[in-house]
Amino acid sequence: MTRNWATMKCRRIELKYHLGPVLCILIANSTRIFTGDIDGKIHIWNAQDNTYMSFIQAHSGHVSCLANSARYLASGSSDNTIVIHDMMNLESIMGLYGHEGPVTSLVFSKKDDHLLFSGSTDRTIRIWDLEISSCVRILHGQENTITSLLYCLEFPSSYCQAAMEINSVERNKAGYIISGSSDRNIFIWDLKVSARTDEPEVINTIMETNGPISALTIYDESTISCQKNIVTKSTNEYICSRLPINIPTFIAFAAISDKTISIYSLPGFEKTFVETPNIHRSTIWSISTAVIHSKLVTTSGDRTAIVWDLKSPKTSMTLAGFDSAVVSSAISPQEELLCFGTEKGTIVLFDLMESA
């Protein structure tokens, strides 16, 4: 698999079932891929034999975002609603109502998987407690559509540059939310001790980017639980053989006018200047992270995807041959599947476990 990540000489499959653009992709595990369509359907694909399984008619408008936890599958739509399904049997559990505009982004808390964060064109971020089927917080601050939401559980205090950041990190128990908006700003919200009862606080911002935020991701090595000198029964030998490169957690983003990505470390949002060996020729629409293999994957309106190697910053690989703009992407948790969605509705799957 590592060799295939380095060369992309692996099996490439095209799946076509969408009526319109593949607006969002979620790879829950090595067997199930979920994609959102413009007719309100969530399509379900079997990644092992590359077959279409079924669909969920979740919304009356297009499905713009998907997120999952161990128990829940959440979808957001242009019909202003969020629908929650059981992750195991895919039965509908509840609908969440309150946003006054289309729902554009979703992310679950990694600390409490019943807490869901949503962003909308109504300029708000809402915190939902799925155990009581209710919105417990509404966050105001950004001045336009929330285009992206990320969640980070914690930051090492050794990466902090200021006393305020150290204080925030040491007392934080609920994690952080990072939000990108079409107001050209990125905020980091300190959720403090409890996301349900505390008033989240904006502790840092990136202001006046090159237009609305079109793609945003977080690179966080703490999500792969393997340290060099710690071996337990649950240790994943495959992950441990590809030790992380020990760099601070960072975000990578692109704005509507950018042809390459910008990288800022967390939690202080210090800009990191990285020499990029190749750039896109059009807007970047998605960024995905492969932390086990130290990669970033960007997709663009120029009908290409670029795989960036963080272990060798001057190295990248361009993937071409897409039928239209590549508007979405996803990587499976164990990084054996790489999936892209195009403007014309084609899903392109790279099976990194099998050579071409």
N, C-alpha and C positions, 0 to 999 in steps of 0.2 A: 504493500500500500504506500509506503514512503517513497519507493521508486516511482510509482504512478503519480504521486503528488508532485514529484520533481520534474516529470516529463510530460504528464497528462496523456501518456500512451495507454489509455484505459478504454473500457467499453463505453461508448456514447450512445444513448437511447433518446429518441424523440417521441413524445406523447402528445397527441392532439385531441382535445375534447372540449376546449373552452370556446365560448361564443365571442369573447373579446379578450382584452389584455389580461395576462396573469398578474393581477394586482398584488398578490401576496402569496408566499409559500411558507409552509411550516413542515419541517421534518421532525416528527416526534421521536422516532427511533429508526432502527434499520429496516423496518417493515412498512411503516405507514407514512405517506406524504399527503398533506392537506394543501389544497390550493383554493383561492377565492376567485369567483367569477362575477361578471357584471350583472347576471340575472339573479343574484342572491343565493346561489348555490355554493356549498363547500364540497369540492370534489375530493374523493379519497382514492389514493393509488396504492397498489401493492408494490413496494420497491424491490422485493425479492424476485418476482417474476415479471415486473414491469407491466402489470395489467391494471385496468380500471376496475375498482371494486364497487363503488356506489357513490351517492351524493346525499348531502343534507340540504333541504330547502330551508335555509336559516333566516333569510331576510327578503324584504320586498325591494330593496335597493342593492347596489353592488357591494360585494364583500371587500372591504379595503384593508383589513388587518386581521391577523390571527395571532394567538398566543396560547401557551399551554402550561399547566403545572402537572404534578403527578396525578391529580384528581380531575382537573377541569380542562376543557377546550373552550376558549373564548373567541368570538368573532365580532368585529365591529363593522358598521355599514353606513352607507350614505342615507339610510332611512332613519338615522339619528339613534339607533339602538345598538345594544350589545346583547348577544345571546350566549348562554352558557350551556354546554353539553357535558355529559359524563365522559371522561376520557376513555373509559373501558368499553362501554356498550354504545356510546355516542347518542344516547337518549337525551332529549332536551330537558334541562333542569329548570331554567328560569330565563326571563328577559330582564334587562336593566334599562331603565328609562330615566331621562333627566337632561341629557345633552340637548342643546338647542340647535345643533348643527351636525353634519356628518361626523362620525367617529373615524379618526384617522390613524390612531396608534394605540396599542395595548401592550402591557407588560405585567407579569406577575411578580410579587415579592418572593425572593428566595428564602426569606426567613419564615413567613407565614403564607402558605400557598393558597389561603382563602382570601388574601388581599390582592386586588387587581387595580391597576392604575390605567386610566384611559385619557386620551387627548382628543381634541375636537376642533372643528373650524369655529366653534363658539369661543375660542381663546382660553378655555379652562382645562385644567387637569382635575379629574375626579378620582377619589379613592373609594373603592367599593369593598364592602365586607360580604363575601358570598355566603357566609354562614347565617347572615340575617337578611340577605338579598337587598341590601340598602347602600346608598351612598353616605359615607361618614365624613367626608371632607371634600371641599371644592377649593382648588388653588388658583388664585388669580395673579397675574403679573406680566405674562407675555401679551403682546399687543396684537397678535394675529394668530392664524391657524397653528395649532400644535402639530408639527409634521412628524416628529419622532420622539419616542420615550425609551429610556434605558434604565435599568436598575442595577445598582452595585451594593453589595452587602456591607463591605468595609474597605478601608484603605490602611495600609501599614503607616504608622506615625513617622517612620523613618523617611518616608517620601514627602513629608510636609515641609513647606518652606517658611511658614509664618506661624506665630504663636496662636493666632485665631484658628488656623487649620488644625494644629495639634490638639487644641482644646475641643474642637468639633469632633475629631476622630476618636479621641479618648472617651468622650461621653456618649457617642452615638451607639444606639442599640437596635435601631430599626432600619438602617441603611440609607441610601441616597437615591434620588431620582435625577436623571439628566434629561432635560427637555430641549428640543430644537424646534424652531418656529419659522414661519414665513416672515416674521418681523426682523429677520436677519440676526437674531440673538440666540445664544445657548445658555441655559441656566442650570446650575446644580443646586438641588434642594436637599437640605439636611432634614431627614425625617425624625431626628432626635431619638427619644426613648420609645415612643409608640407612634406608629403611623396613624392610628385610630384617634388618639386623644391629644397629641401635641399639635402645635401650629408649625408646620414645616417652614423652614427659613432658607432663603436664597443666600448662599455663602460665596459664590463666585459666578462670574458671567464671562462669556465671550460676546463682544458687541460688534455690530456693523460688519458682518461677514459679506461675502460677495454675492448677496442676494438671498432669497429664501433658502432654508436648509433643505436639500434634496436627499441626502443620505447621511446616516449617523450610526456609528457602532462603538462598542467598548471592547478593548483588549485587556483581559483580566486573567492573569495566570493563576490566581487563587481558585479559579473555577475547576482546575484540574488538580485534584487532591493527591499529589505525589511529591514528596520531598526527597532529596538526594540520600539522606541518611536515615530515613524512616521507612521501614518495610513492615506491613501488616498483612493479615490474611486477605483484606479487601484491596490491597494494592494492585493496581492494574499494571502488569509488567510491560505491556505495549506502550503505555503512556510514560512509564519510568525510563524506558530505553530512549525516549525522546524528551529529555529533560527540558523544561522551559528555559528561556534565555535570560531569565532574571532581570527583567526591565520593569519599571514602574507601570502601574495601570494607566492606560491612556485612552482618549477617544480619538477616533478618526472621522472626519466629516468632509462633506463637499456641499457647496452652495450651488445655486442654479447656474451661475456663470463660471464655475470652476471646471477645469479640465483635469485637475489632479486633486489629491486629498491633502488636507491639513491635519496635523497631529498635535494634540495638546495633552500634557500629563495631568493626572488627577491627584489630589483634589484641587490643586492651585491653579489649573488651567495655564501652566507655563508652556509657551509654544516650543515645539521641538522641530528643528530644521533638519529634514531628511531629504537627501538627494534622491529624486525619483528618476529611475532609468527610462521610463516611458510614460507617456500621458495619453489620455483619451482625446478624441477630437470633438466631443460633444458633452452634454450634461451627464454627470454621474448620478445614476438613479438608485443604486444600492451598494452597500458595503457589508461584507460578511467576514467573520473572523474564524480562523482555524488555529486555535491556541496550541493544540498538541503538536502541530507541524510548523508553528511560527509563521503563519501566512495571513495575509489580507487579500480578499477577493473583491474587486470593484466591477460594476457593470455600467453600461453607458448607452446613450442614444446613438452612438456610432456603430452599433451592432457588434460590439466586442465585450469581452470580459478580460480583466488583467489579474493574474495571480502574482502578488508581491511577496518576496521572500524576506522576512525580517532578520533572518540570520545573515543575509548578504544583501544589504539595502540597495545595492546597485543592480540587483538581479530581479528580473520579472519575466513573465511569460504571457503572451497575448493569445487568447482563445477567440477564434473567428468562426464564420460559417453560420451565424444566426440569421433568421429570416427577416428580422426587424429589430428595433431598439430592444435592448435587454433591460427590463424594468424592475425585475425582482430576482432575489437569489436567496439560497439557504444552504447550510451545511449541517449534516447530521451530528448528534452529540459525540459520537466516536469518530467522526470525520471520514467515514467510509463512503459517504454519498455527497455529491456536490450537485445542486439543482439550480436551474435558471428558468425564468419565465419571460416570454417576449411579448411585445406589443400586439402581435398577431395571434396570440393565444397558444403558442407552442411551448411545451415544457421540455427542456433539454436536461437529461440526467447523465452525469458522469459517475460510473460505478468504479470507485477507486480500489476495490478489492479484486477486480478482474482486468487483466491486460487486454488490449485490443486484439 
